[in-house]
Amino acid sequence: MERQVDIAIIGCGSAGMRAYKQARKHTDSIAVIEADQYGTTCARVGCMPSKLMIAPAEARHRLAVFEQFGLSAPSIEVDGPAVMKRVREERDRFVGFVREEAMGFDEKHRIMARATFVDDHTLSLSNGDTVTAQRIVICAGSRPAVPDLYKAAGDRLVTSNDIFYWQDLPESVAVMGTGVIALELGQALHRLGVRVRVLGRSQSIGFLTDPALLAYAAKTFQAELPLSQNTTVTDLAQDDNGVTLNWLDADGQRQQETFALLLCAVGRQSNADTLGLANTSLALDKNRVPVHDPTTMQCRFGNGEGAHVFIAGDASDDRQLLHEAADEGNIAGANAATYPRLNSFERKPLLAVMFTDPQIAVVGQSYRELHGKHTTFVTGAGDFEDQGRSRVMLVNKGLMHVYADPGSQRLLGAEMIGPSHEHLAHLLAWAIQMKLTVQEALDMPYYHPVVEEGLRDALYDLRYNLNRYNAGQQQPAGVGG
């Protein structure tokens, strides 16, 4: 069957659903094409189920500090099947809400099939149908990246797409990567009694780019669990006993260890490369993702002209975060509906949070981004090891760096590791979006005793350093200084 529509949306996840709602305001001629099943990456295998695993892990880990509080506690045994049962049931509940929302879309708009481009306007569907659209929005999501080397683990290889379907916890897991997924799940599994080793190819830790923060984070996590940085996996093999890894450590020494499973968590890659985009006139980057404008989400043709194709969410390969996917879906859907008339949207400051313990966050412009732009900036530091409320709660591990422009004295960004930093990150993101100066942020009320006082300390230090810089007494942190 051939079908002609004004707008075709490929994917019905966080971005696709927002794009649909925007497009629906302007036309009833829509096809929203879902390749697999309704339910977002966040709800099914991402944000929500990972937090469901972290919650019992953190609860059990708190027993370790009971004696410091003057309390005695019985040992708590981990019931693996019970832990995973709750993860699955609550995950399915979250997925159910998302699925219900998608199923509420007009039935004549919904198509369950895999789409590939035949040309700039035509999509071939796996059910044998064809859709021709005047405008197309790509919201095809992402998938775990799996290097060929790790595929030798065979059926002992797992990704974050698999973990939340487990019936029980494994005896041991090798975690490949030191990004968000790797460290969140690696630490949670470790705290639930699973033998874990986290292996990273470099010194990276999550979103962090500030050298001082990277060093602090590595020291903090290595004090709790086996985390090896700057490693090179040379080979691996699987048999009835498990998967055996051989690697070179940071000193070039050969190491070997056997695990029940290998968790590949080295990042996610856009599904745009599965859509047959080579059959179109679109300009593609090195990862075969369409070149696009982040303020309009409009893709570009190879000749540089703006296309009738838009992209949003994880497929765009920009910021693979739920709230960003939602924003991009709204932008792409609205502009697809009014094309060729487009609106440019000012993007919100980066807000990225990692739910390890201690938590990690990057807000606004990172240290690496500021240096990459040759931006002059000054840094203020906040130490959470002696922060009052944090010490009271025995969660006093943390360091915060806040960056500001010495001319305008406006906040530019921050990198941080520490307690309750999911909340401090929000405060800073709001302040940056409102273009507050350091003094304006300090003029806000701060209760006592709260963790937010640690943020105030960092801002005090930043104000002091700004004054010294502007008086010619201190070199900037930026422009290579």
C-alpha positions, 0 to 999 in steps of 0.5 A: 500500500502506498500512503502520502502524508504531510509529515512522517515521523520515524520513531515514537520515543521521547522525541517522536512523541513530542514531534507528533504533538507539535505536528498535530497542531498543524495537520491531520496528515501524519504517519508516526512509524515505530520500528519495535515497541512503544515505550521510551529508552528512558522508561524501558532500559535507561533512566528509570530501571537504572535508578530502580537498581541503584535504590536497593544498592544505596540502601544496603550500602548505608549499612557500612556507616551505621557504626559511625553513627553509633548504631549496630545493624544486622547483616542484610542478605541480598535476594537477587530474584526479589531485587530484579523482580521489583526492577522489572515490575516497576520498569513495566509500570513506567513503560505502561504509562508511556505506551498508554500515551502513545496508544492515545495517538490517532490510530490512523496515524500510527504504523508499526514497522521499520522504515528506511529511506528510498529517496529524499521523500520516500520511506519503504516499510518492513510491512511492505508499504510505502510512505511518501512525505513532504517533510520527515522527522527522524526520531529513531533513537539509539542503541548500545555501542558494541566494539567487535572485540567484545562480541567474542564474549558470545552469549555472555555479552550483555548491554544495558538493553539486557540487564533490566530483564534479568531474573537474578543477579549474576556472580560476577560482571566485567564492566567495560567503560567508565561512562554514565551507564558503566559507573552507575550500574557497576557501582550498583552491582558491586553494592548488591554483592556482585563481584565487579571490575570496571575497565576504562580505556582512558582517564575519563569518568562520566561527563567530567572534563576538569582535570581536578574533578577527574582526579578526585572522582577516580580516587573516590571510586577506586576507594570503593570498587575495582576500577582500572583506568588507561587499560587495553583489552588484548583479547577475551574468550568465553567457555563454560566457566565464563568469559576470561579477559586479558588486558594491559593495565596502566603500567603495561602489566598483563592482567587476567580475570574471569567473569560470569558476564561482560557488560559492554557500556562504552556508550550509545550510538545513533540509529540514524545509520540504520535508515538507509540515509545513503539513498538521500541527498542529506549531508552526513557526518563521520558517524552517518548522522545527518548534519543539522542545526541544533537551534532548528533541528533542520538537516542539511543537504549535501549542497549546504541548503536546508532540507525538509528533513529534521532530526531529534532525540538520541538519533541526533547524537547531540545530548543523549538526555531525556529532557533534551530529546523532548526539547528537540522533538518539540523543535523538530516537530514544530518546524517540520509543521511550518516548513519552509518557515522555521523558528530558531530556539535558544537551547537550554544550558547543559544539565547532565547528572550521573546517579553514582555515589557521590553524584556527578554533574556538569552544568552549562559549559564544561571545562573542556568546552570553555578551553576549546572555545579559548574562553577566558574564565575564572574558577571557584572551588567548593570542598564538600569534605568539610561541608557541615550538613554533608559531614552530619550525614556522613556523605562528605565526599565531593568537590565542585568547580564553578566557572564565570566570565571575568568581564560580565561576572556571569556564571558560565558552567560547573563540574561537580562530584558530591552529595545531592548534586542532582539538586545543586546542578539544577540550581546552577542550570537555572542561574545560568539560563537566567544569566545571573552574575556570581553576586546575584547568585550569592544574593539568593537565600541559603538555609542553614544547615543544608548541602546548598551551603557548599554551593555558596562556598564555591560562589564565594571562592569564585567571587574572590578569584574574580576580584583578584583576576580583575585586580591583576593578581590572578591568572585566568583558568581559561585561554590556556592559563 
